[in-house]
């Protein structure tokens, strides 16, 4: 007898220790992240498709042509169905009433025939059977042995039941007594002439039938006479009427819909022509006019439109001439003031250098003179820069730079002003380089203007500077928590010499052209410069630039609103603002938010996609899960630079 060694069973503790020592699969986290990213993309695509479908449905539901066609089709269908039901009911009732009237005449004839034929009927069953057979033959059977089958009531089957016997089974007479309803026999047995609808089976098919009964009394006995009228012919007639009404109703509804579509097109076509002319006029074609022809109403519309277009053309020409004169005056004055200002500057510098030899009040006056000359020179420089933009002479000198260095330089330049007013500047920058093709001088000017503006309105509260980027776009936000912006001021801040509160004292001594020049610098890069704010809570300015020269921007990596309610804030699509659509050149496009996207901030070289608000575009994407890495250069990879030399 051989024995085999038993396999040792490890204890639970040993098994747990072995499993703890087993190396973890390093590809598991990557697989989970890959699956999550694919699911996120699929959800985003499905959400975008659903949003587009809803937008198109909403657009077509507001179309006058579609409304007229759908309304006409709906109303005509309701009218056709109602008329069809009424006509079918009237025709069916008329057919049945005619059948009942004819059947009443036939039952009277049949009763008279039975009374004459069976007046001397014998009580012997054999003799009575023969007499019943003769009476049935005389009344008329289905086999057509009597002329009664050619009556106006149509084909019928007679049934005679003697009251003494009670059923035809005792007499062995072949007649369809089972097709006579018991309720009808009860009423006839009481001496009443009555009728009832029922269903009979012939050749294996169930067909409706009308059964009419009447009592027939003789001198020796009483009988019950029934006539069974199959309604197969009437049923076929009703079905033909139903099909005719259905086909005619559908054809009439389609015809009415087509007619309504043609009529609506006659109304909509001039409106579309007027809309096309208005779009061309808005696009700058001031010579566009509507043809004055057609009905009186359309001629009146065309004449009014053409008069409005001519008035607009005249006004625009006058404004253009005035603008040209204004720009030329600004340019000429700026250039003409440059030479005397240089002379005055030289004299002021000499006085400033020797102010220690002057009395104290003269030395102070010299310092004030130099300060005002500095401000005047800054204003003159800004005017010359605006003149270059107005003349279309501004050029972009793009170079590859790390935008973080530009941000650090701008913060260092604004640090003395921040220290003066006890404002802390907090930066949120990626740890890796964010390289882009930009004009360093112009980007630095944008950032300095935004920082100075934020410090001036921060009321001593911190100013936050954040940078985020993806492979195509970078965004910089400058946020303060000061006075904020009232509704409608988000677009006005970029106007020349505009101030939110003229009575408010300025700390930086700006010229009023900084944000206007910054907007032009952003547009020259093909980017966006946008503003948003809430009164008493602060304002946020967002600069969005393409990382490649000439790139097109369709979204922004950072939210425009400081509360994060817009794109990129992590809000779910259901919590985001509803998507508003606009029609441009016959196509549906998301409309920009009026309180966030200044019309002038859309890049000149931007195509159709540039009209899409960043919030609308990014709100369709699924937000990243908590703790998941953000996009390249995004907030997920950023760190708060609390140890910055400027931060305190």
PECORNOR-V249284 format. One record per residue. N is the residue number from 1. RES is the residue in one letter. OMEGA is omega in degrees with one decimal (* if undefined). Layout:
N & RES & OMEGA
N & RES & OMEGA
This chain:
1 & X & -177.1
2 & X & 177.4
3 & X & 178.2
4 & X & 179.1
5 & X & -179.8
6 & X & 178.9
7 & X & -179.5
8 & X & 178.9
9 & X & -178.1
10 & X & 178.6
11 & X & 179.1
12 & X & 179.4
13 & X & 179.3
14 & X & 178.8
15 & X & 178.6
16 & X & 178.9
17 & X & 179.1
18 & X & 179.3
19 & X & 178.5
20 & X & -179.1
21 & X & -179.2
22 & X & -178.9
23 & X & 178.6
24 & X & 179.9
25 & X & -177.0
26 & X & -177.7
27 & X & -177.3
28 & X & 179.0
29 & X & 179.9
30 & X & 179.0
31 & X & 178.6
32 & X & 179.3
33 & X & 179.7
34 & X & 178.0
35 & X & 179.1
36 & X & 179.9
37 & X & 178.2
38 & X & 177.6
39 & X & 178.4
40 & X & 178.7
41 & X & 179.8
42 & X & 177.7
43 & X & 178.1
44 & X & 178.6
45 & X & 178.2
46 & X & -179.7
47 & X & 178.5
48 & X & 177.7
49 & X & 178.4
50 & X & 178.7
51 & X & 178.4
52 & X & 179.0
53 & X & 178.3
54 & X & -179.3
55 & X & 179.7
56 & X & 177.9
57 & X & 178.6
58 & X & 179.5
59 & X & -177.4
60 & X & 177.7
61 & X & 178.2
62 & X & -179.8
63 & X & 179.9
64 & X & -179.6
65 & X & -179.5
66 & X & 179.6
67 & X & -179.5
68 & X & -178.5
69 & X & -178.9
70 & X & 179.6
71 & X & 178.5
72 & X & 179.1
73 & X & -179.3
74 & X & -178.3
75 & X & 178.7
76 & X & 177.2
77 & X & 178.2
78 & X & 179.9
79 & X & -179.5
80 & X & 178.9
81 & X & 179.9
82 & X & 178.9
83 & X & 179.3
84 & X & 178.4
85 & X & 179.9
86 & X & 179.6
87 & X & 178.9
88 & X & 179.4
89 & X & -179.8
90 & X & -179.8
91 & X & 179.6
92 & X & 178.9
93 & X & 178.2
94 & X & 178.6
95 & X & -178.6
96 & X & 178.5
97 & X & 176.4
98 & X & 178.8
99 & X & -179.9
100 & X & 179.8
101 & X & 178.8
102 & X & 179.7
103 & X & 177.7
104 & X & 176.8
105 & X & -179.0
106 & X & -179.3
107 & X & 175.2
108 & X & 177.5
109 & X & -179.2
110 & X & 178.5
111 & X & 178.6
112 & X & 179.0
113 & X & 179.4
114 & X & 179.9
115 & X & 178.9
116 & X & -174.6
117 & X & -174.0
118 & X & -179.1
119 & X & 178.7
120 & X & -176.5
121 & X & 179.3
122 & X & 178.7
123 & X & 176.9
124 & X & -176.6
125 & X & -178.4
126 & X & 179.5
127 & X & -179.9
128 & X & 179.3
129 & X & -178.9
130 & X & 179.6
131 & X & 175.7
132 & X & 179.9
133 & X & 178.7
134 & X & 179.5
135 & X & 177.7
136 & X & 179.1
137 & X & -179.1
138 & X & 177.7
139 & X & -179.6
140 & X & 179.4
141 & X & -179.1
142 & X & -177.8
143 & X & 175.1
144 & X & -178.7
145 & X & -177.8
146 & X & 178.2
147 & X & 178.4
148 & X & 179.3
149 & X & 179.5
150 & X & -179.7
151 & X & -179.5
152 & X & 179.7
153 & X & -179.8
154 & X & -177.7
155 & X & 176.3
156 & X & 178.8
157 & X & 179.8
158 & X & 175.9
159 & X & 178.8
160 & X & -179.0
161 & X & 174.8
162 & X & -176.1
163 & X & -179.4
164 & X & -178.1
165 & X & 175.0
166 & X & 178.4
167 & X & 178.9
168 & X & 179.9
169 & X & -179.5
170 & X & -179.3
171 & X & -180.0
172 & X & 177.1
173 & X & -177.7
174 & X & 176.2
175 & X & -173.9
176 & X & 179.3
177 & X & -178.7
178 & X & 179.2
179 & X & 179.6
180 & X & -179.0
181 & X & 179.8
182 & X & 179.5
183 & X & 179.0
184 & X & 179.2
185 & X & 178.8
186 & X & 179.4
187 & X & -179.9
188 & X & 179.5
189 & X & 176.6
190 & X & 177.3
191 & X & -178.0
192 & X & 170.1
193 & X & -172.4
194 & X & 176.8
195 & X & -178.6
196 & X & 175.6
197 & X & -179.6
198 & X & 178.5
199 & X & 179.1
200 & X & 179.9
201 & X & 177.2
202 & X & -179.1
203 & X & 177.2
204 & X & -179.3
205 & X & 177.1
206 & X & -179.1
207 & X & 176.7
208 & X & -178.5
209 & X & 174.0
210 & X & -179.9
211 & X & -179.9
212 & X & -179.4
213 & X & 179.9
214 & X & 174.3
215 & X & 178.0
216 & X & -176.8
217 & X & 174.4
218 & X & -179.1
219 & X & -176.8
220 & X & -174.4
221 & X & 174.9
222 & X & -176.2
223 & X & 172.5
224 & X & -177.7
225 & X & 179.5
226 & X & 173.6
227 & X & -179.3
228 & X & -179.1
229 & X & 174.2
230 & X & -178.6
231 & X & -180.0
232 & X & 179.9
233 & X & 178.3
234 & X & 177.5
235 & X & 176.5
236 & X & 178.3
237 & X & 178.9
238 & X & 178.4
239 & X & 176.9
240 & X & 179.0
241 & X & 178.9
242 & X & 179.9
243 & X & 179.6
244 & X & 178.7
245 & X & -179.3
246 & X & -179.5
247 & X & 179.1
248 & X & 178.4
249 & X & 178.8
250 & X & 179.4
251 & X & 179.9
252 & X & 178.2
253 & X & 178.1
254 & X & 179.5
255 & X & 178.5
256 & X & 177.7
257 & X & 177.6
258 & X & 178.6
259 & X & 178.9
260 & X & 177.4
261 & X & 178.4
262 & X & 179.6
263 & X & 179.1
264 & X & 177.9
265 & X & 177.4
266 & X & 178.6
267 & X & -174.4
268 & X & -175.5
269 & X & 176.3
270 & X & 178.1
271 & X & 177.7
272 & X & 177.0
273 & X & 178.2
274 & X & 178.1
275 & X & 177.8
276 & X & 177.8
277 & X & 178.7
278 & X & 177.5
279 & X & 177.8
280 & X & 178.3
281 & X & 178.9
282 & X & 179.2
283 & X & 176.9
284 & X & 178.5
285 & X & -175.7
286 & X & 178.3
287 & X & -178.8
288 & X & 178.7
289 & X & 175.8
290 & X & 176.0
291 & X & -179.2
292 & X & 179.3
293 & X & 179.7
294 & X & -179.7
295 & X & -176.1
296 & X & -178.6
297 & X & 179.6
298 & X & 175.4
299 & X & 177.7
300 & X & 178.1
301 & X & -179.3
302 & X & 179.3
303 & X & 178.9
304 & X & 179.4
305 & X & -179.6
306 & X & 176.2
307 & X & 177.1
308 & X & -179.9
309 & X & 179.4
310 & X & 178.5
311 & X & 177.9
312 & X & -179.8
313 & X & -180.0
314 & X & 179.9
315 & X & -179.2
316 & X & 178.1
317 & X & 179.0
318 & X & 178.9
319 & X & 177.9
320 & X & 178.5
321 & X & 179.0
322 & X & 178.2
323 & X & 178.4
324 & X & 178.8
325 & X & -179.5
326 & X & 179.5
327 & X & 179.2
328 & X & 178.1
329 & X & 179.7
330 & X & -178.7
331 & X & -178.1
332 & X & -179.6
333 & X & -179.9
334 & X & -179.7
335 & X & -178.2
336 & X & 179.9
337 & X & -176.8
338 & X & -177.0
339 & X & 178.3
340 & X & 178.9
341 & X & 178.1
342 & X & 178.6
343 & X & 179.0
344 & X & 178.9
345 & X & 178.8
346 & X & 179.8
347 & X & -179.8
348 & X & 179.1
349 & X & 178.1
350 & X & 178.0
351 & X & -178.6
352 & X & 179.6
353 & X & -178.5
354 & X & -176.9
355 & X & 180.0
356 & X & 179.0
357 & X & -176.7
358 & X & 169.9
359 & X & -173.5
360 & X & -176.9
361 & X & 176.5
362 & X & 177.0
363 & X & 178.0
364 & X & 177.5
365 & X & 177.8
366 & X & 179.3
367 & X & 177.8
368 & X & 178.2
369 & X & 180.0
370 & X & 179.0
371 & X & -179.4
372 & X & 175.2
373 & X & 176.0
374 & X & 179.5
375 & X & 179.5
376 & X & 177.5
377 & X & 177.2
378 & X & 177.6
379 & X & 179.8
380 & X & 178.1
381 & X & 178.3
382 & X & 177.8
383 & X & 177.4
384 & X & 179.2
385 & X & 177.0
386 & X & 178.5
387 & X & 177.4
388 & X & 177.7
389 & X & 179.3
390 & X & -179.9
391 & X & -179.1
392 & X & -176.8
393 & X & -178.9
394 & X & -179.2
395 & X & -178.4
396 & X & 177.2
397 & X & -175.1
398 & X & 175.1
399 & X & -178.7
400 & X & -177.6
401 & X & 169.7
402 & X & -173.2
403 & X & 179.0
404 & X & 178.5
405 & X & 177.9
406 & X & 179.1
407 & X & 179.1
408 & X & -179.8
409 & X & 179.9
410 & X & 179.1
411 & X & 178.0
412 & X & 178.6
413 & X & -179.3
414 & X & -176.6
415 & X & 179.5
416 & X & 178.5
417 & X & 177.9
418 & X & 177.5
419 & X & -178.7
420 & X & -176.6
421 & X & 174.2
422 & X & 178.7
423 & X & 178.8
424 & X & 177.5
425 & X & -179.2
426 & X & -178.4
427 & X & 173.6
428 & X & -173.6
429 & X & 175.0
430 & X & 179.3
431 & X & 180.0
432 & X & -178.0
433 & X & 175.0
434 & X & -172.4
435 & X & 179.1
436 & X & 177.5
437 & X & -173.4
438 & X & 172.3
439 & X & -173.4
440 & X & -176.6
441 & X & -177.2
442 & X & 178.5
443 & X & 177.8
444 & X & 178.2
445 & X & 177.5
446 & X & -176.6
447 & X & 179.0
448 & X & 178.3
449 & X & 179.8
450 & X & 179.6
451 & X & 178.9
452 & X & 178.3
453 & X & 179.5
454 & X & 178.9
455 & X & -177.9
456 & X & -176.6
457 & X & -175.6
458 & X & -177.9
459 & X & 177.3
460 & X & 179.6
461 & X & -176.4
462 & X & 173.6
463 & X & -175.9
464 & X & 176.8
465 & X & -176.3
466 & X & 178.9
467 & X & 173.6
468 & X & -176.5
469 & X & 168.6
470 & X & -175.3
471 & X & -174.4
472 & X & -169.2
473 & X & 170.0
474 & X & -178.5
475 & X & 177.6
476 & X & 176.1
477 & X & 174.8
478 & X & -172.6
479 & X & 171.4
480 & X & -177.8
481 & X & -176.6
482 & X & -172.0
483 & X & 177.8
484 & X & -178.1
485 & X & 175.8
486 & X & 179.2
487 & X & -179.9
488 & X & -177.7
489 & X & -178.1
490 & X & 177.2
491 & X & -177.6
492 & X & -175.5
493 & X & -178.4
494 & X & 176.3
495 & X & -177.8
496 & X & 175.8
497 & X & 179.6
498 & X & 177.1
499 & X & -178.5
500 & X & -179.0
501 & X & -178.0
502 & X & -178.4
503 & X & -177.9
504 & X & -179.7
505 & X & 179.2
506 & X & 178.6
507 & X & -172.9
508 & X & 179.9
509 & X & -178.1
510 & X & -177.4
511 & X & -175.6
512 & X & -179.9
513 & X & -173.6
514 & X & -178.6
515 & X & 176.6
516 & X & 177.4
517 & X & 178.6
518 & X & 177.3
519 & X & 178.3
520 & X & 177.1
521 & X & 178.8
522 & X & 179.6
523 & X & 178.3
524 & X & 175.2
525 & X & -173.2
526 & X & -175.9
527 & X & 179.4
528 & X & 167.2
529 & X & -172.0
530 & X & -178.4
531 & X & 172.5
532 & X & -179.6
533 & X & 177.8
534 & X & -179.2
535 & X & 178.0
536 & X & -178.6
537 & X & 177.7
538 & X & -178.4
539 & X & 177.1
540 & X & 174.5
541 & X & -178.7
542 & X & 176.3
543 & X & 179.4
544 & X & -175.4
545 & X & 173.5
546 & X & -179.1
547 & X & 175.3
548 & X & -179.6
549 & X & -178.5
550 & X & 179.6
551 & X & -178.8
552 & X & -178.4
553 & X & 174.6
554 & X & -179.2
555 & X & 177.7
556 & X & -179.0
557 & X & -178.0
558 & X & 178.5
559 & X & 178.4
560 & X & -179.5
561 & X & -177.8
562 & X & -179.4
563 & X & 176.6
564 & X & -178.0
565 & X & -179.2
566 & X & -175.2
567 & X & 176.5
568 & X & -176.6
569 & X & -176.8
570 & X & 177.5
571 & X & 178.3
572 & X & -179.0
573 & X & 179.9
574 & X & -178.9
575 & X & -178.2
576 & X & -179.9
577 & X & -179.4
578 & X & -178.3
579 & X & 175.1
580 & X & -176.0
581 & X & 175.3
582 & X & 179.0
583 & X & 179.9
584 & X & -178.9
585 & X & 176.2
586 & X & -178.4
587 & X & 177.3
588 & X & 179.0
589 & X & 174.5
590 & X & -178.9
591 & X & 177.0
592 & X & 178.3
593 & X & -174.1
594 & X & -177.3
595 & X & -177.5
596 & X & -173.9
597 & X & 177.8
598 & X & -176.7
599 & X & -177.9
600 & X & -177.9
601 & X & 175.5
602 & X & -176.6
603 & X & -178.0
604 & X & -177.9
605 & X & -177.9
606 & X & 177.7
607 & X & -176.6
608 & X & -176.7
609 & X & -178.7
610 & X & 178.4
611 & X & -177.7
612 & X & 178.0
613 & X & 179.1
614 & X & -179.3
615 & X & -177.9
616 & X & -178.0
617 & X & -175.9
618 & X & -179.7
619 & X & 179.6
620 & X & -179.1
621 & X & 178.7
622 & X & 178.6
623 & X & -179.0
624 & X & 179.4
625 & X & 179.5
626 & X & 179.4
627 & X & 179.6
628 & X & 179.6
629 & X & -179.6
630 & X & 178.1
631 & X & -179.4
632 & X & -179.1
633 & X & -177.5
634 & X & -177.2
635 & X & 179.8
636 & X & -179.8
637 & X & -174.7
638 & X & 176.4
639 & X & 179.9
640 & X & -176.8
641 & X & -178.9
642 & X & -178.3
643 & X & 179.9
644 & X & 178.8
645 & X & -177.8
646 & X & -177.6
647 & X & 179.4
648 & X & *
